[in-house]
Amino acid sequence: MAGVAGVLALCSCNNDKVAVYRIPKEGVNVAMLGGAGTPEPPSSAAEPVQWTKPESWNLQPLSEMRSGSFKVEGPNAVSADVSITAFPGEAGGLSSNLNRWRGQLQLPPLSDEQLSNTVQWIEVDNVPTYLVDFQTTDNNPQPARILVQ
């Protein structure tokens, strides 16, 4: 049996090259999520997400997930990372995304009922959407905040 393993090892491919493939995404539309007792957003947006960059925001390199990426300088050498993302459909669901963002701030996950109390429903350009604001605890040595609309 050891001989067979040795022969296979000698005959195996010795190709150290790594190939990377980029596949263009299909048209990305923004879809917002509704829920019990909340305004019912449209099932999908007809237009991709659009924005106007404030003059003081600095462009940053885009990543696979970001349609827009900016650094905003504040007072006392404080800055904010602003990203614009748009996902088709439910993109994993509202609750799982909210708890994922909470985890990024080392906050514990919340139940669906608790999460529904953290979501504020608003209208932006006559389109119903949600607004969520998560912050690290007051005693955190590296305070951070995630604001999602």
C-alpha positions in Angstrom: 0.0 0.0 0.0 2.9 2.4 0.8 4.3 1.7 -2.7 1.0 2.7 -4.4 1.0 5.9 -2.3 4.6 6.6 -3.3 3.9 6.1 -7.0 0.9 8.3 -6.8 2.9 11.0 -5.1 5.6 10.8 -7.9 3.0 11.0 -10.6 0.9 13.7 -9.1 0.8 17.1 -10.8 3.6 19.4 -9.9 2.0 22.5 -11.0 2.6 25.3 -8.5 0.7 28.0 -10.5 -2.5 29.4 -9.0 -5.2 30.5 -11.5 -7.6 33.3 -10.6 -10.8 33.8 -12.5 -13.0 36.8 -12.5 -16.6 36.4 -13.5 -18.6 39.6 -14.1 -21.7 39.9 -11.9 -25.0 40.2 -13.6 -27.0 43.4 -13.1 -27.2 44.3 -9.4 -30.4 45.7 -8.1 -31.1 46.9 -4.6 -33.9 44.9 -2.8 -35.1 46.0 0.6 -36.8 43.7 3.1 -40.2 44.1 4.7 -41.6 42.3 7.8 -44.6 42.0 10.0 -46.0 45.4 10.8 -43.4 47.2 8.6 -43.9 49.1 5.4 -43.6 46.8 2.4 -40.7 47.8 0.3 -40.7 47.0 -3.4 -39.6 43.4 -4.3 -36.7 44.8 -6.3 -35.5 48.2 -7.4 -35.6 49.0 -11.1 -32.4 51.0 -11.0 -29.0 50.1 -9.5 -28.1 52.0 -6.3 -26.9 55.6 -7.1 -25.3 58.3 -4.9 -23.5 61.6 -5.0 -20.1 61.7 -3.2 -19.8 64.7 -0.9 -16.7 66.7 -1.8 -14.9 66.1 1.5 -15.1 62.3 1.2 -12.0 60.6 -0.1 -12.3 57.8 -2.7 -10.9 54.4 -1.6 -10.2 51.3 -3.6 -13.3 49.2 -4.4 -13.6 45.6 -3.3 -15.6 42.7 -4.5 -18.5 43.7 -2.3 -18.3 47.5 -2.5 -19.9 49.6 -5.2 -18.5 52.7 -3.5 -15.8 53.1 -0.8 -14.8 56.3 1.0 -12.8 57.6 3.9 -14.2 60.5 5.8 -11.8 62.5 7.9 -13.1 63.9 11.2 -11.7 65.9 14.0 -8.9 64.7 16.3 -7.5 62.3 13.6 -10.8 60.3 13.7 -12.0 58.9 10.4 -14.9 56.8 9.2 -15.0 54.1 6.5 -18.1 54.5 4.4 -19.1 51.7 2.0 -21.9 51.3 -0.4 -23.1 47.8 -1.2 -26.1 46.4 -2.9 -27.2 42.8 -2.9 -29.9 41.1 -5.0 -32.8 39.5 -3.2 -32.6 39.0 0.6 -28.8 38.4 0.7 -29.0 36.0 3.6 -31.9 37.7 5.4 -32.2 40.8 7.5 -31.8 39.0 10.9 -28.6 37.2 9.9 -27.1 40.4 8.5 -28.0 42.4 11.5 -26.4 39.8 13.8 -23.4 39.6 11.6 -22.8 43.3 11.9 -23.4 43.1 15.7 -20.7 40.4 15.8 -18.3 42.7 14.0 -18.6 45.0 17.0 -18.3 42.1 19.5 -21.9 42.5 20.4 -24.0 39.4 21.2 -26.6 38.2 18.7 -30.2 39.1 19.3 -33.4 37.2 18.7 -35.7 38.2 15.8 -38.0 40.0 18.2 -35.1 41.9 19.8 -33.8 42.8 16.4 -37.1 44.1 15.2 -36.9 46.7 18.0 -33.5 47.9 16.7 -34.8 48.6 13.1 -36.2 52.0 12.3 -38.3 52.2 9.2 -37.8 55.4 7.1 -38.4 56.7 3.6 -35.6 57.8 1.4 -36.7 59.5 -1.9 -40.2 58.0 -1.3 -38.7 54.5 -1.0 -39.3 52.6 2.3 -36.1 51.3 3.8 -34.7 50.6 7.2 -32.1 52.3 9.4 -30.0 50.5 12.0 -27.4 51.9 14.3 -25.0 49.6 16.3 -22.2 50.8 18.5 -19.6 49.1 20.7 -20.1 49.2 24.4 -19.1 52.4 26.2 -16.0 50.9 27.9 -14.6 49.5 24.6 -11.0 50.6 24.1 -11.6 50.8 20.4 -15.0 52.3 19.9 -16.7 51.6 16.6 -20.1 52.1 15.1 -22.0 50.5 12.2 -24.8 52.6 10.7 -26.8 50.8 8.0 -29.5 52.1 5.7 
